[in-house]
Amino acid sequence: MINCILGVDIGTTNVKALAFQPETGQIIAHASAPLATLNPQPGFAEQDPDEVWTHLIGVLDEVCREVDQQQGRIEAVGFSAAMHSCMAVDDTGKPLTNAILWSDNRAEKQADSLRGEQATLGKDIYQQTGTPLHPMIPLCKLAWFRENNLRLLRRATGWISIKEYIWHKLTGNYQIDYSIATATGLFDSQRKEWYPPALEFAGIRIEQLSEPVPTTYAGKLNNPSLPGSISAGLANAGLYIGASDGCLANLGAGAIEAGITTITIGTSGAIRRTVQRPLREEKGRLFSYILNVNDPVDRNYYVVGGPTNNGANVLQWVSEKLMQAETEAVLAEAATVAAGSDHLLFLPYLQGERAPLWDAGVRGSYLNVDWQHGRAHFARAALEGVLFNLLRIERILSRYTGPTKVIHANGGFAQSAFWVQMMADIFGVPVRLNESNESGAIGAILLTMKAMGRVSSLVEATRQVGFGQTFEPDADRHRQYRLVYERFEKALP
């Protein structure tokens, strides 16, 4: 009999499930399904929660069947999910709205208010919650409903995330893990309870919110309408609520100890460190989310850092809009230009920006455009701009957490050795690729192993993480990039 643990990752673009065998460290089953993002109005980004549920059931069904074919037994399931989603439900659990995603910018006015005329309240909320003030967070989205649809805001029985919706469908309970809660802007991360001044700004009542629980909290499957394969496959499995995708991506990347920085570049990106204490940056530019706290036998762990809106979407834009070529050809052409792109700079803010600017209205630009610059220069400068922006976040982060000694990198960009080497050269430290890009699901599995007592600490859990190639920085290119970065930093809005 093969014992395994399932890791489920409910992302923005896909829902995935992995079956992991702890004894061998092998993934024995895997399934994924794409999720559609709806844009009913400019600046809006939503998902149909029932479509997410349907795809999740399909993914679980496929994995349970694969495990059964290998005579396996599922011991437990751990959950990872994207942060900042928000939706309304009625007293039967039926959705009253779509799930509003992190990329939705409708609440820009409400976020600006907390940084402007209500800055004192905004600073207080940041200090208590650790959540930067931005249209992405549920605090601001709920305030948007307060100003634009007060009747719905008050009528809804619950305001929940897509993860809470899925958890309720599986267990019958409305509960939210501390990690997802700390990303709402509504949760006092020190007291581990909802923060009244934030609720007042949002215009909601505490009874409209779920019960906060630790990230190692265990529930039970309670849905008789599930397909037989899932009911049978999970009959004896504990359900562990898990954490947010950002926090679990750090754990799944093996970045739990001092000096290790994780960088993920997919469509968007993020740079993160794991620390033992919550962090508050003086200008409110860094997040501080709970990974696992109040554990009787392990340290407290928080994940701190900053997300960027502009990652591989910049490469996509250059490929489709500027060069009208496949990304592989664009990368190859960019590699023909020397580091620094002959003084051409690119500010990569094509879709506004979160860290380090936290300005949904900022936009990108090329600087120092010269007659000598060709399309290859524009391509390379765009790739460098994405990394310079991440370096800016890292420099802010390192003031509070110490210098980066090594980067653990993952995401779609890791498929380009050229771009990964550029990261090593710009940051001046080794960049180690994770063996798997499914760091969120793997992190959910490792946290579940800790919750089950299969490992004594999260440090021990990360010994299950595998790595691929390591890229060492080139000293000459790093010296050159330091000078280019100084020009980039001076050009920031």
C-alpha positions, 0 to 999 in steps of 0.5 A: 500500500502506497501512502500519500498526501494530496496538495491542492493549489487553487490559483488564479489561472489553474487549480492543481492537485498533487499526490506526494509519497513522503517516504520516497519524495515522489509525486505519484499523481498530478492533475490540473485544470485552467480557470477563466478570468472574467473582465465585465468592465475595465479594471474588473477581474472576477471568477465564477466560484462554481466553475472553480468548484467544478474544476476542483472536483474534476482535478480531485477525481482524476488524482483519486483515480490515479492513486487508486490505480496504483493501490495507494491510500490518501492520508490527508489533503492540504490546501493552498489558495491565491490571496485577496479574493472576495465574494458574497454568499447568502444563508444557503451558501449560494454565491451572490457575486463572482469572486473578485480577484487580486488583480481587480482594481475597482477599489482604487479610490478606496485605497487612495483614501486610506493613503490620503485623507484617511492616512492615519486610519490607513497607517493604523490598519497596516500596523495591525494587519501587515497588509499594504493598502491597495485596491487588491485587498478585500478591505478596499473591495468591501469599502467599494461595495459600501459606496456602490452597493450598500444593500448587497453589502448588508444583505450578504450572510457572508463575505468570504474568499474563494478558498473559504467557499471551497472549504465550506463546500467540502466541510460545511464550515465557514473557516479562514486560515490565519494566512489568508486572513492576514492578506485581507486587511481586516485581520489583527495578526497579533491578536489573531482576530478581526480588527474592528476599525478595519471592519468599520471602514469596510462597512461589514459586521463580524458575523459576516466573516468566517472563523479564523483558525491556524494554518494547521487546522484539521477538518473533516469531509462532509459533502455527500454529493461528491463523486464516488471516486472522491468520497472513497479516495478521501474517506479516511483522509484528514483535510488540513486548511493550509495557507496562502499560495505566497506563504506556501510557495516559500515553504515549497521552495525550501526557503525557510531559513535565514539568507534564502530569498524566494523569487517567483516570476509567472505572469506577475511575480513576488519576492519573499523571505521567511522570518520568525517575527512579523515585519512592518515597513515604515512606508507600508511597502512590504507585506507580512503574512502568517505561515504558521504560528502558536505551534507548541513545538516549532518556531513562529513563521511569517512570510514577508516581501512584496508582489509585483504586477509585472513579470512574464506578462512584460515578455508577453507584451514585448513578444506580441505587441512590439516584436510580433514573434514567439517568446523563444525568438525574442529571448534569443534576440535579446541575448545578442545585446550586452548587459545594460542594453546600451543605456536603454532603460525600461520601467516595467509598469504595464499594469500598474504596480504593487511593490514597491510603488503600490500605485495602481495608476502608474504606467511603464516607459522606455528611457534614454531611447537612442538611434542605435537601439534596435528591437533586441535592445528593447527586448533585453531592457524589458527583461532587465526592467522586471528584475530591477524592480524586483531588486528594488523590493529586495533592497527594501526587504534586506534592510529588515531581514538581512542580506540575500545569500541565495535565491530560490527561483521558480515560475515560468521564467525559470524555463529560460536559462538566459533570463535566470542567468540575468537574475544571478548577474543583477542580484549578484548571488547564486540562483538555485532553481526548484526541481518543481514549479508546483511550490504552492501545492508542495508547500501545502503538503509539507505544512500538512506533514507538520500538522500530522506530526510526520515531521517535527519542524518546518525546517525538517519538512523542507528537506523533502524539497528538490533542486535543479540547476544553480546559476552563479553570477558573473562578477563583471556583469554584476559590476556593470548592472550595479551602475545600471540599477542606480540609473533605474532607481533614480528614474522610479516614479 
